[in-house]
Amino acid sequence: MTGHDDLIKLAKMKLNITWDDEGTNARVAAILAESIPTVSNMVGLAYDYSAKDALDENGDVFDYSAPSMEQNVLLNYIAYEWNHCVDTFWQNYWQMIAACRQRHELAEDAVAESDSADDSAEESDTDADSDEESE
């Protein structure tokens, strides 16, 4: 079972859908496909529209099928969308969304600092090499 299949199964469980119907399955799949980019943006993940994947701060595909706060936000967003009341979603989940965004922003800052430190180390190595050559 793929991550997408797992997400559909999780969404159906969240919605308490115990039957297997082609129309219902198509609606859940459509809501899921529309919700992932929206929720990714909310929680601070990038979204690659060409690959249809959420990306974390390292550029790796984010796995919404694994238990996480982001998964919780996604499944609840799907439930609100299913019940045509997404307009009240933000006011009920803004704290969880803010916590996710903050965590991803902090991780992004850590990645940027690490990259900056790596660049500085490479520049120092290059400077040392050029000093040795000039002697």
trRosetta pair geometry for C-beta under 8 A, 3 or more apart (Angstrom, degrees):
i j d omega theta_ij theta_ji phi_ij phi_ji
1 5 4.4 -123 -168 91 88 133
1 6 5.8 111 134 -57 115 81
1 9 7.6 2 -176 -13 145 140
2 5 4.8 101 52 7 72 100
2 6 7.0 -128 102 -4 41 88
3 6 5.4 -52 -149 35 34 116
3 7 6.4 36 152 -22 66 103
3 63 5.9 -114 -131 -145 141 87
3 64 7.2 108 169 54 113 72
3 65 4.2 -149 -153 -3 80 138
4 7 5.6 -52 -149 33 32 112
4 8 6.6 33 152 -18 64 101
4 32 7.8 122 -158 132 80 141
4 65 7.9 -91 -44 -57 20 126
5 8 5.7 -51 -150 34 34 111
5 9 6.4 34 151 -18 64 105
6 9 5.6 -56 -151 38 32 112
6 10 6.2 32 151 -18 67 106
6 65 3.9 63 94 -145 130 132
7 10 5.5 -51 -143 38 33 111
7 11 6.1 35 156 -21 66 105
7 32 5.8 125 130 -155 117 137
7 64 5.8 41 -99 99 125 109
7 65 5.2 -99 -56 -84 80 89
7 74 7.8 -51 -148 132 113 138
8 11 5.7 -52 -145 36 30 112
8 12 6.3 30 155 -19 64 105
8 25 7.2 41 -177 -154 130 82
8 28 5.8 101 -150 122 85 119
8 29 5.9 -6 -107 -86 122 77
8 32 6.2 -86 -88 -29 70 164
9 12 5.8 -55 -149 36 29 110
9 13 6.5 30 152 -19 63 105
10 13 5.6 -54 -150 36 32 112
10 14 6.3 35 151 -21 66 105
10 65 6.9 176 -11 -133 140 70
10 71 7.5 -49 154 -176 159 113
10 75 6.1 -86 140 -99 107 124
11 14 5.5 -52 -148 35 33 114
11 15 6.2 20 155 -8 66 110
11 28 5.3 149 110 -171 127 110
11 31 7.4 162 -175 87 147 112
11 32 5.7 -106 -44 -78 163 113
11 75 6.2 -155 -99 -127 62 79
11 78 5.0 -74 -136 138 109 161
12 15 5.8 -62 -143 47 31 104
12 17 4.2 -86 -159 64 83 109
12 18 8.0 142 158 -69 105 27
12 25 8.0 -14 -81 -106 129 68
12 28 5.9 5 -72 -137 83 164
13 16 7.4 28 -177 -78 33 35
13 17 7.8 -80 -55 44 21 72
14 75 4.5 -175 -80 -179 160 109
14 76 7.6 -128 -169 -73 139 42
14 78 6.6 88 85 80 142 116
14 79 5.5 -108 143 -64 113 111
15 28 7.1 -135 19 -107 154 114
15 78 7.3 -85 -53 125 109 104
15 79 6.1 -174 -85 -107 75 78
15 82 5.5 -125 -113 -171 125 177
17 24 6.1 172 -158 166 139 134
17 28 7.0 -118 32 -68 163 140
19 24 6.8 80 88 41 97 161
20 24 7.9 -156 -159 67 23 120
20 25 6.9 25 -160 -54 64 122
21 24 4.1 71 70 15 104 111
21 25 6.4 -178 81 -12 49 87
22 25 5.8 -56 -142 38 26 111
22 26 6.3 27 157 -21 62 108
23 26 5.7 -55 -147 35 29 111
23 27 6.5 27 155 -18 64 105
24 27 5.8 -56 -150 36 31 109
24 28 6.4 29 154 -16 66 105
25 28 5.8 -54 -146 38 31 110
25 29 6.2 31 155 -19 65 108
26 29 5.7 -55 -145 39 30 112
26 30 6.2 30 155 -20 64 107
27 30 5.7 -54 -145 36 30 111
27 31 6.3 29 156 -17 65 105
27 82 7.9 97 138 -123 111 84
28 31 5.9 -56 -147 38 30 109
28 32 6.2 33 153 -21 64 108
28 78 7.7 48 -152 -176 75 125
28 82 7.7 9 -103 -98 71 116
29 32 5.6 -54 -147 36 30 115
29 33 6.3 30 155 -20 65 106
30 33 5.8 -52 -146 35 31 111
30 34 6.4 22 157 -11 64 109
31 34 5.9 -62 -147 43 30 106
31 35 5.8 28 156 -24 67 116
31 78 5.5 106 133 -144 118 86
31 81 5.0 154 -155 111 116 131
31 82 6.2 25 -135 -71 172 75
32 35 5.7 -61 -140 37 26 111
32 36 6.6 35 164 -33 63 100
32 78 6.3 11 -86 -110 65 130
33 36 6.6 -43 -149 15 25 110
33 52 7.7 -27 -147 -161 90 126
34 37 7.4 -65 -171 36 34 97
34 38 6.8 23 147 -10 67 120
34 81 7.6 168 87 -160 116 157
35 38 5.5 -69 -151 45 39 112
35 39 5.6 28 161 -15 79 113
35 74 6.2 115 136 -157 118 80
35 77 5.3 148 -156 111 120 118
35 78 5.3 -58 -55 -78 174 80
35 81 6.2 -127 -80 -7 117 157
36 39 6.2 -58 -136 42 24 103
36 40 6.0 32 160 -26 62 109
36 47 7.4 137 130 -126 85 124
36 52 7.7 68 89 179 142 79
36 54 6.1 -128 175 -41 99 110
36 64 6.7 -119 -121 -22 101 160
36 74 6.9 23 -100 -135 59 124
37 40 5.5 -53 -143 34 29 116
37 41 6.5 30 158 -18 63 104
37 47 4.6 100 -129 -172 79 165
37 49 7.1 35 -106 -93 136 83
37 54 7.7 -172 -96 -79 44 87
38 41 6.1 -60 -159 35 27 109
38 42 6.5 28 147 -21 64 108
38 77 7.0 -177 98 171 117 149
39 42 5.2 -50 -147 34 38 117
39 43 6.1 16 163 -5 72 110
39 70 7.2 121 148 -171 113 81
39 73 5.6 151 -157 119 116 105
39 74 4.6 120 138 -95 173 76
39 77 5.2 -158 -79 20 116 162
40 43 6.5 -69 -143 45 24 94
40 45 4.2 -83 -161 77 82 107
40 46 7.1 -32 160 95 119 15
40 47 4.4 114 96 -67 149 108
40 54 4.1 -156 -108 -115 128 112
40 62 7.3 152 -119 52 104 142
41 45 7.5 -79 -56 62 24 67
41 47 6.5 -51 -52 -9 81 125
42 73 6.8 -156 98 160 130 139
42 77 7.9 167 23 -80 158 146
42 97 5.1 -66 160 -145 105 122
42 100 7.7 48 118 77 81 132
42 101 7.6 -99 148 -62 50 108
43 69 7.7 162 -140 110 132 95
43 70 5.0 123 154 -116 170 94
43 73 5.8 150 -67 66 126 161
43 97 5.9 -113 -88 -145 66 68
43 100 3.7 -41 -153 123 97 139
43 101 5.9 -145 -167 -61 36 67
43 104 6.8 104 142 -12 75 141
44 100 6.0 -179 22 126 107 82
44 101 3.9 138 -43 -126 123 60
44 102 7.8 -166 -31 -5 160 23
44 103 7.6 160 62 64 145 67
44 104 3.5 165 111 64 126 138
44 105 6.0 -91 -153 -41 147 79
44 108 8.0 -124 165 -20 115 130
45 54 4.6 32 133 -176 140 108
45 55 6.3 157 178 66 91 43
45 56 6.2 -48 -128 -94 99 46
45 62 5.4 -48 -142 -12 147 159
45 70 7.1 57 -28 -135 133 144
45 104 6.3 -121 -67 -125 60 157
46 54 7.2 140 79 -165 47 57
46 55 4.3 -27 72 64 101 103
46 56 7.9 -101 28 -13 88 3
46 59 7.9 -13 51 -108 140 54
47 53 7.4 178 -152 93 59 37
47 54 5.5 -34 -101 -105 75 61
47 55 7.0 179 -89 13 22 83
48 51 4.3 13 113 40 124 103
48 52 7.2 -63 93 -5 77 15
48 53 5.1 2 51 58 108 81
48 54 7.9 -174 17 -91 76 13
48 55 5.7 70 -22 -29 103 120
49 52 6.8 24 -162 -78 33 54
51 61 7.9 -108 130 -96 134 110
53 61 4.7 -56 -179 -126 135 100
53 62 7.4 149 169 34 84 69
54 61 7.0 92 71 -162 57 60
54 62 4.1 -52 103 49 104 116
54 64 6.7 81 30 -43 138 107
55 59 5.5 -11 -176 -146 125 37
55 60 6.7 143 -153 69 74 28
55 61 6.4 -51 -100 -98 63 38
55 62 6.3 178 -115 -14 8 94
56 59 7.3 -57 70 10 63 15
56 60 5.2 -10 40 60 106 84
56 61 7.9 26 0 100 86 9
56 62 4.9 123 -49 -75 86 97
56 104 7.2 -136 -152 -131 74 102
56 107 7.4 -41 174 115 103 144
57 104 5.9 167 -46 -167 111 78
57 107 4.7 168 25 112 152 102
57 108 4.0 -140 -132 -83 130 72
57 111 5.2 -180 140 -2 112 146
58 111 6.2 -163 -84 -110 68 143
62 70 7.0 -51 166 115 132 162
63 66 4.5 56 108 0 114 109
64 68 7.7 -106 -134 46 44 117
64 70 6.4 -104 -115 119 78 105
64 71 5.3 141 -170 -98 66 80
64 74 5.4 16 -158 12 128 170
65 71 7.3 107 -114 -113 7 127
66 71 6.8 -148 82 -49 45 140
67 71 6.0 -111 -138 49 30 150
68 71 4.7 107 52 1 75 99
68 72 7.1 -130 99 -3 46 85
69 72 5.4 -51 -153 34 38 117
69 73 6.5 40 149 -20 68 101
69 96 6.0 -161 -174 -171 109 98
69 99 6.5 -84 170 98 162 114
69 100 5.3 -160 108 -80 120 101
69 103 7.9 110 50 20 140 151
70 73 5.6 -50 -149 34 34 112
70 74 6.3 36 151 -19 65 106
70 100 5.6 118 -78 -137 79 137
71 74 5.6 -54 -148 37 33 113
71 75 6.2 27 158 -16 68 107
72 75 6.1 -56 -143 38 27 105
72 76 6.3 21 159 -12 62 111
72 96 6.8 -95 100 -179 118 147
73 76 6.0 -64 -148 42 26 107
73 77 6.1 30 154 -23 65 109
73 93 6.0 129 -127 174 85 139
73 96 5.8 -177 -79 121 101 119
73 97 6.1 111 -126 -84 139 75
73 100 6.5 -58 -22 -25 150 156
74 77 5.7 -56 -147 34 28 112
74 78 6.5 30 154 -20 63 104
75 78 5.6 -49 -150 33 33 114
75 79 6.6 37 150 -21 63 102
76 79 5.4 -48 -149 33 37 114
76 80 6.5 36 152 -17 66 102
76 89 7.1 144 131 -144 94 103
76 92 8.0 -133 161 105 133 118
76 93 6.1 148 104 -80 142 144
77 80 5.8 -55 -151 37 33 109
77 81 6.2 33 151 -18 66 107
77 86 7.1 44 -163 -128 73 101
77 89 5.8 69 -116 -160 67 150
77 93 7.6 -94 -66 42 80 165
78 81 5.5 -55 -145 39 31 112
78 82 6.1 40 153 -26 65 105
79 82 5.6 -48 -145 31 30 116
79 83 6.5 9 159 -1 62 110
80 83 6.1 -70 -148 50 29 98
80 85 5.3 -99 -162 81 80 75
80 86 4.6 113 128 -95 109 56
80 88 6.9 -151 -144 67 125 79
80 89 4.2 149 100 -76 176 111
81 84 7.5 32 -175 -76 33 32
81 86 5.0 32 -84 -68 64 118
85 88 5.2 -18 160 27 98 110
85 89 7.3 135 116 -42 71 81
86 89 4.9 -24 -159 -8 54 126
87 90 7.8 -48 -178 16 33 99
88 91 5.9 -60 -164 42 58 109
88 92 6.1 46 146 -16 82 113
89 92 6.1 -78 -156 43 29 104
89 93 5.9 -22 170 19 72 118
90 93 6.7 -82 -134 55 21 83
90 94 5.7 47 170 -68 67 95
90 97 7.6 -32 -139 4 67 157
91 94 6.4 -13 -126 -18 23 115
93 96 5.0 -53 -168 45 79 112
93 97 5.5 83 131 -27 89 102
94 97 5.4 -56 -143 41 33 114
94 98 6.0 37 157 -23 68 106
95 98 5.7 -51 -145 35 29 112
95 99 6.5 32 154 -20 62 104
96 99 5.7 -51 -149 34 33 113
96 100 6.5 34 152 -18 64 103
97 100 5.8 -55 -152 35 32 111
97 101 6.3 32 152 -19 66 107
98 101 5.6 -53 -145 37 32 113
98 102 6.2 33 156 -21 65 106
99 102 5.8 -53 -146 35 29 111
99 103 6.5 29 155 -19 63 106
100 103 5.9 -58 -151 35 30 110
100 104 6.4 22 156 -12 66 108
101 104 6.0 -62 -149 41 29 106
101 105 6.1 28 155 -19 67 109
102 105 5.7 -55 -144 38 30 111
102 106 6.3 29 157 -18 65 106
103 106 5.9 -55 -148 37 29 110
103 107 6.3 27 154 -16 63 108
104 107 5.6 -53 -144 39 33 111
104 108 6.1 38 153 -23 65 105
105 108 5.5 -51 -146 35 31 114
105 109 6.4 35 153 -20 63 103
106 109 5.6 -50 -149 35 32 113
106 110 6.5 35 151 -20 64 104
107 110 5.5 -51 -149 35 34 114
107 111 6.5 37 151 -20 65 102
108 111 5.7 -51 -149 34 33 112
108 112 6.4 34 151 -19 64 105
109 112 5.6 -54 -147 37 32 112
109 113 6.3 33 154 -19 66 105
110 113 5.7 -52 -146 37 31 111
110 114 6.3 33 153 -20 63 107
111 114 5.7 -55 -148 37 30 113
111 115 6.3 31 153 -18 65 106
112 115 5.7 -54 -147 37 31 111
112 116 6.3 33 152 -21 64 107
113 116 5.5 -54 -147 36 31 114
113 117 6.3 33 153 -20 65 104
114 117 5.7 -52 -147 35 31 111
114 118 6.4 33 152 -20 63 105
115 118 5.6 -53 -148 36 32 113
115 119 6.3 34 152 -20 65 105
116 119 5.7 -52 -148 35 31 112
116 120 6.4 33 152 -20 64 105
117 120 5.7 -52 -148 35 32 113
117 121 6.4 33 153 -20 64 105
118 121 5.7 -54 -149 35 31 112
118 122 6.4 31 152 -19 64 105
119 122 5.7 -54 -149 36 32 111
119 123 6.4 33 152 -20 65 105
120 123 5.7 -52 -148 35 32 112
120 124 6.4 34 152 -20 64 104
121 124 5.7 -52 -149 34 32 113
121 125 6.5 34 151 -19 64 104
122 125 5.6 -53 -150 36 33 113
122 126 6.4 34 151 -19 65 105
123 126 5.6 -54 -148 37 33 112
123 127 6.3 34 153 -19 66 105
124 127 5.7 -52 -145 37 31 111
124 128 6.3 32 154 -19 64 106
125 128 5.8 -54 -147 36 30 111
125 129 6.4 32 153 -21 63 106
126 129 5.7 -53 -149 35 31 113
126 130 6.5 26 155 -15 64 106
127 130 5.9 -57 -147 39 31 107
127 131 6.4 34 153 -22 65 105
128 131 5.6 -52 -148 34 32 114
128 132 6.5 33 153 -20 64 104
129 132 5.8 -55 -151 34 31 111
129 133 6.5 29 152 -18 64 107
130 133 5.6 -52 -145 36 35 112
130 134 6.4 35 156 -22 65 106
131 134 5.9 -58 -150 34 30 109
131 135 7.0 34 152 -27 62 101
132 135 6.0 -51 -158 21 34 112
